[in-house]
Amino acid sequence: MKIMAIDYGKVHIGIALTDPLGIIAQPYLTISYKSQKDLIKRLKFICAENNVGLILIGNPLHLDGKDSEMSDEIKSFAARLKKSLNIEIQLWDERYTSKLATNILKDYGIKNKNLDQISASLMLEEYLRQKDNFTAEC
C-alpha cells in the first residue's frame, strides 16, 4: 500500500507518493484542474493505479495552529474526496513546506519547477518521520 500526499491549491495540486512499502516519499505529479469534480476523477484513477491506502492533504495552518482561510476549502475538498474514494484521508499540517521547497529549488538553481509536488513530498517525508518515531517509541 502506498501513501499519497496532496499539496492543494485553487488552480493546481502537487502529489507525492511513497514506495509500495510506505518508506520513501517521492514527488509524483502536478495537476492543473478547472473543477473539483474533474480533479477527484483524476485522483481516483491515480489512487487505483498506484494502490494508495492513505491520503494526506496539506492543511496550511496559521503559526498559532489555528485554521487559515484555505483550511475550510481544504476540509470541504477532503470530505468530497472521502465520499468518492474508499481510502482513509487525513489532514496534515503543512506549514512551511512551500517555503522549504522554494528554498531547496533555489539552492539547486531551479526556478519553482514542480514546487507543488516537492512540497507534497516534504509533507509526506515529515509524516513518515513522525510515524517512524512513534513506532520506535512503542
Backbone bond lengths (Angstrom), bond angles and torsions (degrees), N, CA, C in turn:
res aa  C-N    CA-C-N  psi(-1)  N-CA   C-N-CA  omega(-1)  CA-C   N-CA-C  phi
1 M - - - 1.451 - - 1.526 110.01 -
2 K 1.318 115.78 133.70 1.459 121.03 177.23 1.525 110.16 -99.65
3 I 1.318 114.42 159.32 1.458 121.58 173.83 1.518 107.14 -112.52
4 M 1.321 116.50 135.52 1.460 122.46 178.13 1.526 108.81 -110.99
5 A 1.323 116.32 138.51 1.464 121.34 171.86 1.513 107.87 -116.46
6 I 1.320 115.82 140.70 1.459 122.18 -179.71 1.521 109.63 -122.81
7 D 1.327 115.72 123.92 1.463 122.29 170.43 1.526 104.80 -96.93
8 Y 1.331 115.91 100.78 1.466 122.41 -171.30 1.519 111.78 -84.62
9 G 1.323 115.05 134.96 1.451 122.15 172.95 1.517 109.48 -136.81
10 K 1.322 117.22 167.08 1.464 121.45 -176.26 1.523 113.18 -72.73
11 V 1.330 117.56 -21.01 1.461 121.27 -177.86 1.524 111.76 -114.53
12 H 1.324 116.80 -35.15 1.461 120.37 178.46 1.521 110.37 -148.92
13 I 1.329 113.95 161.72 1.458 120.42 178.27 1.524 108.98 -126.18
14 G 1.315 114.81 152.43 1.453 120.78 172.39 1.515 108.14 -106.83
15 I 1.320 115.36 141.84 1.456 120.93 -179.63 1.520 109.24 -123.89
16 A 1.324 115.61 138.66 1.459 122.85 170.87 1.524 107.26 -127.55
17 L 1.313 115.64 150.10 1.458 121.74 178.48 1.519 110.53 -130.96
18 T 1.311 115.28 153.01 1.456 119.01 171.37 1.526 108.28 -88.78
19 D 1.323 114.08 171.11 1.460 120.18 169.12 1.530 106.94 -70.63
20 P 1.349 118.90 172.22 1.470 120.37 -178.22 1.530 114.49 -59.53
21 L 1.334 118.27 -25.54 1.458 120.43 179.33 1.521 112.75 -85.38
22 G 1.328 117.57 -5.83 1.460 121.21 179.42 1.513 113.24 72.14
23 I 1.338 116.48 35.25 1.462 121.15 -176.25 1.527 112.79 -109.87
24 I 1.328 117.19 -40.44 1.467 121.97 -173.19 1.526 109.89 -115.33
25 A 1.329 116.68 130.06 1.467 122.46 177.44 1.524 109.38 -93.81
26 Q 1.335 115.98 138.82 1.454 121.17 179.30 1.522 110.36 -139.10
27 P 1.342 117.71 138.39 1.464 118.75 171.41 1.528 108.44 -58.69
28 Y 1.323 117.15 143.00 1.466 119.53 -175.59 1.531 112.70 -122.33
29 L 1.344 117.40 -54.18 1.456 119.17 -170.01 1.522 110.31 -164.43
30 T 1.322 115.98 150.10 1.463 121.97 168.81 1.521 106.58 -114.81
31 I 1.317 115.97 131.18 1.464 121.21 -178.75 1.523 109.24 -118.30
32 S 1.323 116.45 125.49 1.461 121.69 169.74 1.524 106.82 -92.61
33 Y 1.318 116.79 141.63 1.461 119.12 -176.70 1.524 109.88 -144.90
34 K 1.338 114.40 160.46 1.458 120.28 178.86 1.519 111.54 -111.06
35 S 1.338 116.76 -25.15 1.462 119.80 178.39 1.531 108.95 -141.25
36 Q 1.327 115.23 150.98 1.464 119.37 177.43 1.527 110.91 -65.22
37 K 1.318 116.59 -30.55 1.460 120.10 178.73 1.530 110.09 -60.73
38 D 1.329 116.87 -47.14 1.467 120.86 178.40 1.532 111.20 -65.87
39 L 1.318 116.04 -39.14 1.462 120.66 179.29 1.527 110.62 -63.18
40 I 1.309 117.49 -45.40 1.465 121.32 -179.79 1.524 110.66 -63.41
41 K 1.313 116.60 -39.48 1.463 120.52 177.17 1.532 110.55 -60.25
42 R 1.307 116.13 -44.10 1.483 120.95 178.99 1.531 111.01 -66.14
43 L 1.322 116.90 -42.07 1.464 120.56 179.20 1.531 111.43 -64.97
44 K 1.315 115.93 -36.78 1.467 120.84 177.71 1.530 110.06 -59.55
45 F 1.318 116.12 -44.18 1.461 121.38 178.54 1.534 110.95 -64.28
46 I 1.329 116.83 -46.60 1.468 121.37 -179.13 1.530 110.65 -61.73
47 C 1.319 116.60 -41.61 1.470 120.62 179.40 1.530 110.99 -63.08
48 A 1.315 116.94 -44.24 1.467 120.53 179.56 1.530 110.51 -65.64
49 E 1.311 116.40 -43.24 1.468 122.17 -178.40 1.529 111.95 -64.19
50 N 1.334 117.19 -30.91 1.461 121.94 -174.54 1.526 114.42 -109.65
51 N 1.327 117.84 7.98 1.462 121.73 178.99 1.533 111.66 53.31
52 V 1.328 115.80 53.02 1.466 121.92 -179.49 1.528 109.53 -80.98
53 G 1.338 115.86 131.57 1.454 121.03 -179.57 1.516 114.05 -115.59
54 L 1.339 116.18 -7.70 1.468 121.39 178.71 1.516 108.11 -152.06
55 I 1.327 116.04 136.54 1.458 121.71 176.65 1.524 108.71 -120.91
56 L 1.320 115.75 127.05 1.463 122.37 172.02 1.517 107.63 -101.79
57 I 1.309 116.80 131.12 1.462 120.40 176.51 1.518 107.05 -117.20
58 G 1.317 115.44 124.00 1.456 120.77 -178.48 1.517 112.06 -64.25
59 N 1.321 115.41 132.55 1.461 122.41 177.69 1.530 107.17 -119.06
60 P 1.327 117.83 106.59 1.471 120.72 -176.05 1.528 112.25 -77.25
61 L 1.315 115.51 87.74 1.457 120.90 -179.35 1.529 110.72 -75.55
62 H 1.314 115.37 158.82 1.464 120.77 173.43 1.524 109.05 -71.42
63 L 1.321 116.54 167.69 1.457 121.38 -179.52 1.525 112.63 -57.00
64 D 1.343 116.63 -31.82 1.461 120.23 -179.59 1.537 112.74 -83.62
65 G 1.344 116.51 3.97 1.458 120.64 177.28 1.514 114.72 88.87
66 K 1.325 117.50 -1.57 1.462 120.97 179.23 1.529 110.10 -84.64
67 D 1.338 114.90 158.73 1.460 120.68 179.54 1.523 111.68 -58.84
68 S 1.316 115.42 144.38 1.463 122.07 174.48 1.530 108.84 -92.68
69 E 1.312 116.13 179.52 1.467 121.31 178.02 1.529 110.30 -62.16
70 M 1.318 117.58 -33.31 1.463 123.27 -177.20 1.539 111.51 -78.29
71 S 1.319 117.36 -19.25 1.470 120.90 -175.89 1.527 113.14 -57.77
72 D 1.325 117.84 -41.87 1.464 120.36 179.99 1.523 111.44 -61.33
73 E 1.330 116.29 -43.65 1.464 120.11 179.11 1.531 110.42 -64.02
74 I 1.318 116.72 -40.92 1.461 120.94 -179.93 1.530 110.33 -66.20
75 K 1.310 117.93 -41.19 1.465 120.86 178.13 1.526 110.92 -63.51
76 S 1.319 116.65 -39.84 1.461 121.08 177.57 1.536 110.50 -64.61
77 F 1.324 116.49 -44.07 1.460 121.08 177.55 1.534 110.27 -61.52
78 A 1.313 117.19 -44.61 1.467 121.47 -179.78 1.533 110.51 -59.99
79 A 1.320 117.09 -41.30 1.464 121.01 179.16 1.528 111.02 -64.83
80 R 1.328 116.67 -42.52 1.477 120.43 178.13 1.526 110.77 -64.90
81 L 1.321 116.02 -41.21 1.462 120.60 179.83 1.528 110.16 -64.73
82 K 1.324 117.08 -42.01 1.467 122.47 179.57 1.526 110.99 -60.35
83 K 1.338 117.30 -39.20 1.463 121.33 178.68 1.524 111.50 -65.07
84 S 1.335 117.07 -31.24 1.465 121.74 -176.03 1.521 113.77 -87.96
85 L 1.321 116.66 -23.15 1.464 121.07 -176.32 1.521 109.88 -121.33
86 N 1.285 116.25 149.42 1.455 120.82 174.19 1.529 108.41 -99.38
87 I 1.341 115.14 58.25 1.457 122.51 -175.85 1.523 108.01 -133.42
88 E 1.333 115.74 141.03 1.458 119.86 176.00 1.523 109.88 -64.16
89 I 1.326 116.37 136.08 1.463 121.93 178.42 1.522 108.38 -126.42
90 Q 1.335 115.65 132.36 1.460 121.31 177.39 1.517 108.87 -127.42
91 L 1.325 115.68 141.52 1.460 119.67 170.35 1.524 107.24 -83.49
92 W 1.330 116.18 144.25 1.455 121.02 -176.71 1.524 109.28 -133.66
93 D 1.302 116.02 132.75 1.465 121.77 178.70 1.523 109.37 -62.38
94 E 1.320 115.72 115.69 1.460 119.39 -177.44 1.530 112.64 -111.47
95 R 1.311 117.28 23.51 1.460 118.70 177.94 1.520 110.00 -53.68
96 Y 1.291 115.75 136.25 1.474 124.97 174.26 1.526 115.41 76.05
97 T 1.330 120.86 -6.80 1.462 118.87 -176.20 1.528 112.41 -65.22
98 S 1.329 117.66 -41.13 1.468 119.41 179.75 1.525 111.02 -66.10
99 K 1.322 116.39 -40.14 1.473 120.58 177.93 1.527 110.50 -64.17
100 L 1.320 116.80 -44.14 1.457 121.21 178.84 1.530 111.02 -64.00
101 A 1.328 116.79 -42.47 1.464 120.85 178.33 1.527 110.43 -62.52
102 T 1.326 116.85 -41.70 1.472 121.00 177.75 1.520 110.35 -61.01
103 N 1.326 116.77 -43.81 1.470 120.71 179.47 1.527 111.64 -64.15
104 I 1.316 117.28 -40.62 1.467 120.80 178.63 1.522 110.27 -62.38
105 L 1.326 116.56 -47.76 1.466 120.00 179.38 1.530 110.94 -61.92
106 K 1.320 115.99 -41.06 1.462 121.04 178.84 1.529 110.64 -61.90
107 D 1.338 116.89 -42.44 1.462 121.43 178.78 1.522 112.05 -59.56
108 Y 1.334 115.99 -31.91 1.463 120.24 179.36 1.521 112.61 -94.31
109 G 1.323 116.28 3.81 1.458 120.49 178.18 1.515 114.08 72.66
110 I 1.317 116.46 27.20 1.462 121.20 -179.53 1.519 108.79 -109.64
111 K 1.322 116.77 132.81 1.464 120.60 179.09 1.518 110.07 -85.64
112 N 1.302 117.63 122.43 1.459 129.25 174.84 1.532 117.95 13.49
113 K 1.309 118.83 21.59 1.456 121.00 177.03 1.525 108.51 -68.65
114 N 1.311 116.37 127.85 1.463 122.78 178.51 1.525 113.44 61.33
115 L 1.309 117.62 27.42 1.463 122.20 -178.09 1.524 111.98 -54.62
116 D 1.320 117.33 -43.94 1.465 120.99 -175.42 1.526 112.17 -66.72
117 Q 1.323 117.12 -40.75 1.464 118.06 179.67 1.528 111.73 -74.51
118 I 1.306 117.30 -27.56 1.466 119.86 174.52 1.528 109.54 -71.27
119 S 1.319 117.34 -39.81 1.469 120.66 175.06 1.531 110.51 -59.94
120 A 1.327 116.32 -43.32 1.469 120.37 178.23 1.527 110.61 -62.69
121 S 1.323 116.38 -38.59 1.462 121.16 179.32 1.532 111.21 -65.31
122 L 1.332 116.73 -41.38 1.470 120.58 177.91 1.532 111.04 -63.96
123 M 1.320 116.12 -39.82 1.456 120.85 177.58 1.532 109.79 -63.58
124 L 1.317 116.46 -43.20 1.463 121.28 -179.95 1.529 111.29 -66.38
125 E 1.323 117.27 -39.12 1.465 120.75 176.48 1.533 110.87 -60.97
126 E 1.326 116.48 -41.71 1.467 120.58 179.17 1.531 110.34 -64.44
127 Y 1.318 116.78 -42.20 1.463 120.69 176.87 1.532 110.30 -58.86
128 L 1.331 116.68 -47.46 1.471 120.90 -178.85 1.527 111.30 -63.14
129 R 1.335 116.89 -39.90 1.467 120.81 177.63 1.526 111.18 -62.12
130 Q 1.324 115.89 -46.94 1.465 119.47 -179.50 1.522 111.43 -66.06
131 K 1.319 116.74 -38.50 1.469 121.26 178.29 1.531 109.42 -63.49
132 D 1.330 117.14 -44.00 1.468 121.34 179.53 1.524 111.11 -65.38
133 N 1.337 117.49 -40.62 1.464 120.57 178.18 1.517 111.07 -64.16
134 F 1.322 117.11 -39.86 1.458 120.98 178.83 1.529 110.01 -64.81
135 T 1.343 116.39 -44.18 1.460 121.43 -179.60 1.533 110.88 -63.81
136 A 1.339 116.33 -39.82 1.468 121.14 -179.06 1.524 111.46 -66.83
137 E 1.334 117.32 -32.02 1.468 121.30 -178.00 1.527 112.10 -76.40
138 C 1.315 117.73 -23.04 1.487 121.24 -176.57 1.491 113.03 -77.65
